């Protein structure tokens, strides 16, 4: 998705974008007036880059609302589409890094192809997200072990990160921190992470830390399908001391 929205588009993508639409009339008029030879490839590249910037702008506007709106994948896709449609319905659009873009100069079909491709890439990343293996983080003491793992897209792009600790003798697991970048919040990956913890350490009763208050709704929903309480508990047993310890020799 990042590649589709941020990287320069390959000239061959998608094929129909190579059709010559009306185009960048001001620039062409200027070229004709000054007698300059206008490089077709440059013109095409600029036009495509402008369209990409608008699709990206619609995406970022939608993303900026996630803090308050908490849209799931389908709702997010719909809102992104609505915003793109309303940008494309304007006469001109201002996007950071670009001078004013005149919509009539653009190939809106390309915009919708980009939206669809980026949306598919996003869905693909979410649907096929993989939780990597747990690896030890802090040195363990006699009782408690600290671990972390990442959740990645099939192309290994990191979507989120999980840190946790377990005290096997007492039978407790403690989720220390779960974090996703705003791009990957509210699309089910938190559920995937918690499910992984329970699968990897099936004998434990799970709690979480102070981050509970920021995501109460999430834990309340998750709890319905879990044997663990998943409530806030900094120290389920006396062994969850998170201060770094010197490695024993
Ligand atoms: Zn313990």
Boltz pocket constraint, residues with backbone or C-beta under 6 A from the ligand:
constraints:
  - pocket:
      binder: B
      contacts: [[A, 143], [A, 167], [A, 169], [A, 170], [A, 171], [A, 237], [A, 238], [A, 239], [A, 240]]
      max_distance: 6.0
